[in-house]
Amino acid sequence: DSCRDLLCNLYAYAALSPAVVQALKKSLVEQGIQKVIEMGAGTGYIATLLSGTGVTVAAYDISPTEADVGQDYGPSQGMHVNDYHGNAPPFCKVTHASSKNTAMFFPDGTAQATALLLCYPPPMSSMAEDTILEFLRIGGRTIVHIGEFRGLTGSEGFENILANHFQMCTRLSCLRWGTDAANVAILSKIPSVKKSTYRRSEKGELSASLLNCSNCQRSGSKRRCRIARSLTYCSSECFKEHDKFRRIILGMSMIP
């Protein structure tokens, strides 16, 4: 993990192969997406990968990694050293912005043709939740989430919003780091969901389309295995039934 942390700090917390980046672009084009806005962009590495395919991408972060000389990055400006990337040199221009100001980056009538990209949104933070609610309120319909459902990214509130308002369109695999279990998920808003029903805290199970149980493959998962983190389960019964296969996965990782 110490080797991974250095590269995550310098680049990004997700590793995407060229094939996955191209597949992501293809999925966005098929949905009529003309632009991508990345919030919490960090160094701008993922934004740069995607823009390299010809997609128009704008990157924003509450704490851009490159501090301008003479600019106040203190609390009075709502800015501070990036907790995850420090002052690592950015790969593209990353503009200072708060997740609560998401709406200002979508001129009237453009939200439906723009995708919101969230890569490894911080855990135990309302950042992802605040961003997606603002995006929904202005008519946004397409989300690109890179990270782990029921894992180390985002929050329960964020996942509840996805469970209540979105459906999976495309799921792509990230390159894996040890026990990392991240995927690229392209999700679209369920058409029947009305703006008046957008809510912050209502709990909902993740549907099987968002994160299916590793055993039964039918139900939405509630828990992720702590050791073999790519495995998720909907119930204790499925966890027990999957014991033989799970031991094989653990053995491949040299875990007794």
C-alpha positions as CSV (number, residue, x, y, z in Angstrom):
1,D,0.0,0.0,0.0
2,S,2.9,2.4,0.7
3,C,4.0,2.0,-3.0
4,R,0.4,2.6,-4.1
5,D,0.0,5.7,-1.9
6,L,2.9,7.6,-3.6
7,L,1.5,7.0,-7.1
8,C,-2.0,7.9,-5.9
9,N,-0.7,11.2,-4.5
10,L,1.1,12.0,-7.8
11,Y,-1.5,10.8,-10.2
12,A,-5.0,9.6,-9.0
13,Y,-6.6,7.0,-6.8
14,A,-7.9,5.1,-9.8
15,A,-5.9,3.4,-12.6
16,L,-7.7,3.2,-15.9
17,S,-6.3,1.3,-18.9
18,P,-6.4,2.9,-22.4
19,A,-9.2,0.4,-23.4
20,V,-11.3,1.5,-20.4
21,V,-10.8,5.2,-21.2
22,Q,-11.9,4.6,-24.8
23,A,-14.9,2.5,-23.6
24,L,-15.9,5.3,-21.3
25,K,-15.8,7.8,-24.1
26,K,-17.9,5.5,-26.3
27,S,-20.6,5.2,-23.6
28,L,-20.7,9.0,-23.1
29,V,-21.1,9.6,-26.8
30,E,-23.9,7.0,-27.1
31,Q,-25.8,9.0,-24.4
32,G,-25.4,12.3,-26.2
33,I,-22.9,13.7,-23.7
34,Q,-21.0,16.7,-25.1
35,K,-18.9,17.7,-22.1
36,V,-17.7,16.3,-18.8
37,I,-17.3,18.3,-15.5
38,E,-15.1,16.6,-13.0
39,M,-15.5,17.7,-9.4
40,G,-12.9,16.8,-6.9
41,A,-10.4,16.4,-9.7
42,G,-7.2,16.5,-7.6
43,T,-4.3,16.6,-10.0
44,G,-6.5,16.5,-13.1
45,Y,-5.0,13.1,-14.1
46,I,-8.3,11.4,-14.9
47,A,-9.6,14.5,-16.7
48,T,-6.5,14.5,-18.8
49,L,-6.9,10.9,-19.8
50,L,-10.4,11.5,-20.9
51,S,-9.7,14.7,-22.7
52,G,-7.0,12.8,-24.6
53,T,-9.7,10.9,-26.4
54,G,-11.3,14.1,-27.7
55,V,-13.9,14.6,-24.9
56,T,-14.2,18.2,-23.6
57,V,-13.5,18.1,-19.9
58,A,-13.3,20.8,-17.2
59,A,-11.7,20.0,-13.9
60,Y,-12.5,21.6,-10.5
61,D,-11.4,21.0,-6.9
62,I,-11.9,22.8,-3.6
63,S,-8.1,22.6,-3.2
64,P,-6.2,22.6,-6.5
65,T,-2.8,21.1,-6.1
66,E,-0.9,23.9,-7.8
67,A,-0.9,27.1,-5.6
68,D,-0.6,30.4,-7.4
69,V,2.2,32.6,-6.1
70,G,0.6,35.3,-3.9
71,Q,-2.8,33.7,-3.8
72,D,-4.3,33.1,-0.3
73,Y,-5.0,29.4,0.1
74,G,-6.0,29.9,3.7
75,P,-9.3,29.2,5.4
76,S,-10.5,32.8,4.6
77,Q,-10.7,31.8,1.0
78,G,-12.1,28.3,1.7
79,M,-8.9,26.8,0.3
80,H,-6.1,24.7,1.8
81,V,-3.5,22.2,0.9
82,N,-5.1,19.2,-0.9
83,D,-5.5,16.4,1.7
84,Y,-4.9,13.7,-0.8
85,H,-2.4,15.1,-3.4
86,G,-0.6,17.9,-1.5
87,N,1.1,20.2,-4.0
88,A,1.7,17.6,-6.7
89,P,2.0,19.2,-10.1
90,P,-1.3,19.1,-12.0
91,F,-1.8,17.4,-15.4
92,C,-4.2,20.1,-16.6
93,K,-5.8,23.3,-15.3
94,V,-7.8,22.5,-12.2
95,T,-9.9,25.4,-11.1
96,H,-10.9,26.2,-7.5
97,A,-14.6,25.3,-6.8
98,S,-16.7,24.0,-4.0
99,S,-19.1,21.1,-4.5
100,K,-21.9,23.4,-3.3
101,N,-21.4,25.7,-6.3
102,T,-21.7,22.9,-8.9
103,A,-24.7,24.6,-10.6
104,M,-22.7,27.6,-11.7
105,F,-20.6,25.5,-14.1
106,F,-23.7,24.4,-16.1
107,P,-25.2,27.3,-18.1
108,D,-29.0,27.0,-18.6
109,G,-29.9,24.1,-20.8
110,T,-26.5,22.4,-20.8
111,A,-26.8,20.0,-17.8
112,Q,-28.5,17.2,-19.8
113,A,-25.7,17.1,-22.3
114,T,-23.0,17.2,-19.6
115,A,-21.8,14.4,-17.5
116,L,-20.7,14.8,-13.9
117,L,-17.5,12.9,-13.1
118,L,-16.6,11.9,-9.5
119,C,-13.4,9.9,-9.1
120,Y,-12.9,8.5,-5.6
121,P,-15.1,11.1,-3.8
122,P,-13.8,11.4,-0.3
123,P,-15.3,9.0,2.3
124,M,-17.0,10.3,5.5
125,S,-17.7,13.6,3.6
126,S,-20.8,15.1,2.1
127,M,-18.9,16.3,-1.0
128,A,-20.3,13.7,-3.4
129,E,-23.8,14.0,-1.9
130,D,-23.8,17.8,-2.2
131,T,-22.5,17.7,-5.7
132,I,-25.0,15.2,-7.1
133,L,-28.0,16.9,-5.5
134,E,-27.0,20.2,-7.1
135,F,-26.5,18.4,-10.4
136,L,-30.0,16.8,-10.2
137,R,-31.6,20.1,-9.4
138,I,-30.4,21.8,-12.6
139,G,-31.5,18.9,-14.8
140,G,-28.4,16.7,-14.9
141,R,-28.9,13.1,-15.8
142,T,-25.6,11.3,-16.4
143,I,-23.1,10.5,-13.6
144,V,-19.6,8.9,-14.0
145,H,-18.5,7.4,-10.7
146,I,-15.1,5.9,-10.3
147,G,-14.7,4.2,-7.0
148,E,-16.2,1.5,-4.8
149,F,-19.9,1.2,-3.9
150,R,-20.2,0.1,-0.2
151,G,-16.4,0.7,0.0
152,L,-13.8,3.4,0.5
153,T,-15.4,6.2,-1.6
154,G,-18.3,8.5,-1.2
155,S,-20.9,8.2,1.6
156,E,-24.0,6.3,2.5
157,G,-26.1,9.4,1.6
158,F,-24.4,9.6,-1.9
159,E,-25.2,5.9,-2.5
160,N,-28.7,6.3,-1.3
161,I,-29.3,9.0,-3.9
162,L,-27.9,6.7,-6.6
163,A,-30.1,3.8,-5.4
164,N,-33.2,6.0,-5.5
165,H,-32.7,8.0,-8.6
166,F,-30.2,6.3,-11.0
167,Q,-29.8,3.1,-13.1
168,M,-26.6,1.5,-14.3
169,C,-25.8,2.0,-18.0
170,T,-22.2,0.7,-18.2
171,R,-19.8,-0.8,-15.7
172,L,-16.0,-1.0,-16.5
173,S,-13.2,-2.4,-14.4
174,C,-10.3,-0.3,-13.1
175,L,-6.9,-1.8,-13.0
176,R,-6.6,-3.2,-9.5
177,W,-4.2,-2.3,-6.7
178,G,-4.0,-5.2,-4.2
179,T,-7.4,-5.4,-2.5
180,D,-8.7,-2.3,-4.3
181,A,-12.2,-3.0,-5.8
182,A,-12.9,0.1,-7.8
183,N,-15.0,0.2,-11.0
184,V,-16.1,2.9,-13.5
185,A,-19.8,3.2,-13.4
186,I,-21.8,5.3,-15.9
187,L,-25.3,5.9,-14.5
188,S,-28.3,7.7,-15.9
189,K,-31.2,9.3,-14.0
190,I,-34.4,7.2,-14.0
191,P,-36.8,9.2,-16.2
192,S,-39.8,8.6,-14.0
193,V,-38.1,10.2,-11.0
194,K,-39.4,13.8,-10.5
195,K,-37.4,16.7,-9.3
196,S,-39.7,17.2,-6.3
197,T,-38.7,13.8,-5.0
198,Y,-35.0,14.5,-4.8
199,R,-33.9,13.8,-1.2
200,R,-30.8,13.7,0.9
201,S,-31.1,11.0,3.5
202,E,-33.7,8.4,2.6
203,K,-32.1,5.0,2.9
204,G,-32.3,2.5,0.1
205,E,-30.6,-0.8,-0.8
206,L,-28.2,-0.6,-3.7
207,S,-30.0,-2.4,-6.6
208,A,-28.3,-5.5,-8.1
209,S,-27.5,-3.4,-11.2
210,L,-25.4,-1.1,-9.1
211,L,-23.7,-3.7,-6.9
212,N,-24.8,-7.3,-7.2
213,C,-24.2,-10.0,-4.6
214,S,-21.1,-12.1,-5.4
215,N,-23.0,-15.3,-4.5
216,C,-26.5,-15.1,-5.7
217,Q,-25.9,-12.5,-8.4
218,R,-29.5,-11.3,-8.0
219,S,-29.8,-9.1,-4.9
220,G,-28.2,-5.7,-4.2
221,S,-25.2,-6.1,-1.9
222,K,-25.2,-4.7,1.7
223,R,-21.7,-5.5,2.8
224,R,-18.2,-5.8,1.3
225,C,-15.8,-8.4,2.5
226,R,-13.1,-6.7,4.5
227,I,-10.2,-8.9,3.3
228,A,-11.3,-9.9,-0.2
229,R,-12.8,-6.5,-1.0
230,S,-13.9,-7.4,-4.5
231,L,-16.5,-9.7,-3.0
232,T,-19.8,-8.2,-1.8
233,Y,-22.9,-9.9,-0.2
234,C,-26.6,-9.3,0.3
235,S,-26.9,-11.4,3.4
236,S,-25.1,-13.5,5.9
237,E,-26.5,-16.6,4.2
238,C,-24.9,-15.7,0.9
239,F,-21.6,-15.0,2.7
240,K,-21.6,-18.5,4.2
241,E,-22.6,-20.2,0.9
242,H,-19.8,-18.4,-0.9
243,D,-17.1,-19.7,1.6
244,K,-15.4,-22.2,-0.8
245,F,-15.0,-19.7,-3.6
246,R,-13.9,-16.9,-1.2
247,R,-11.1,-19.2,0.1
248,I,-9.8,-19.5,-3.4
249,I,-9.7,-15.7,-3.8
250,L,-8.0,-15.4,-0.5
251,G,-5.5,-18.1,-1.4
252,M,-4.6,-16.2,-4.7
253,S,-3.8,-13.2,-2.5
254,M,-1.7,-15.5,-0.2
255,I,-4.1,-14.9,2.7
256,P,-4.7,-18.1,4.8
